[in-house]
Each structure stands twice: as C-alpha cells, then as structure tokens.
Amino acid sequence: MTEMFRRRHGIKYPTSIRILHWLRAVLILGLIACGWYMTGRAEDDATAGILYPNHKQFGILVWLLALLHLAVRQRYHAVLPHAPEALRPWEKSLSYATHRLIIALTLLTPLLGYAMSSSLTQGDGVPFFFLSHVPEILPKNDTAFAVFQTLHKYCAYLLLACVVLHVAGAMKHRLQDKGGETDVLPRML
C-alpha cells in the first residue's frame, strides 16, 4: 500500500488498536468520574467499600492496557495512518503533543495511584481482580502518600483536559470537514 493510497482512502487503524482506544477511553472516563464521586464522600460512606477497591483495580487495568497499546502500536507502526497533510502545522503539533500526553498520563496516573495506595499507613493494599493484592513495594509513609495523592489528582485532571482536547479536535474536523482529509474520526471507528 503506497502512502498516496493511504492518504486518499483514509485507511483505518488496525482493529486491535481501535478496540484498545475505545476500551481505554471508557475506562479512563469512568475512573475520573468515580474518582470525583469517591473524593466527595465521607470515608465511612457505604459506597467507599465498593468504589475504592474497584477504582484501584480498574486503574491497574488501564495501566496494563496502556502498555499493551504501546506494544500493539509498535507492532503496527509501519501501517498506521499519518496525520493528514491538510492539517495546519500548529494542528499537527497540538495533535502530536496531545496524543503523547494521553499515552504518558495513562501510564503515569495509575502508577501514582498505586504509589498513593501503597504508601498510605492505614492502607489496605491494591487489589487486582483475581489477585488478592498487588505487592506493595513502597514503604508506609503518610507524607509520601500526600505527595502521591496530589500528583495523582493533578495528573487525572491533566489527562481529562487532554481527552477533552482530543475529542474537541476530532469533532471539529468531523463537523467542519466531514469526509475530507482532516476528518480522521472514521479511522478509529
């Protein structure tokens, strides 16, 4: 397949990348919504016993899916669609930076959540579905916990901002240039 053919016909991303993309999107938005809800409740709230462990294990799942996504992208690197030539230079730069930040933050934010849970003195560990607990490798330290908690929160907000920017860019090009070269949404559907 030549580059010109790929540009003209808007080749889709491989199925595995599309599935990982949408699965991660749903999980990330769900985790952010859950995080907002959880932090607004009292610690002894009945839902905390359900939400906190699930937030932790789905956070680990997002981290694992981000690693898998990187591996799959590397495997298909040669056939992945490139940014459309019709994009302005600033749009290409913003798109590139936003995508890279989303990838970095889907790796970093769960790691900071793990570090936060692992370092909490009264912490009950980090569950992961079929495992009783993920091994905790950090020493118990409430000062470190507070630092990790702040970093986890700000990374989650930054990730949400990047997701909003990503969706806004895709919708702008979808609505403004439907079927045109900059309408990249069909590549991911």
Number of C-alpha atoms within 10 A of each C-alpha: 7 7 10 9 10 15 15 11 9 21 18 18 18 16 11 12 19 16 15 16 16 13 13 19 14 10 16 20 15 14 20 18 11 16 17 12 13 18 11 9 12 10 12 8 10 10 13 16 11 11 15 18 17 18 22 22 21 20 24 23 17 23 21 15 18 21 15 14 20 14 12 15 17 11 11 13 11 9 16 17 17 13 15 16 11 11 14 11 10 9 13 15 12 15 19 12 13 18 16 13 17 19 17 14 21 23 19 19 25 24 17 21 25 24 23 25 22 25 23 21 14 11 13 11 18 25 19 17 15 7 10 10 13 15 11 14 10 14 13 18 14 15 12 18 22 14 13 23 19 15 17 22 17 13 20 24 14 16 24 17 14 20 19 12 16 17 12 12 17 18 16 14 18 17 10 12 13 15 14 14 17 20 20 24 17 14 14 15 12
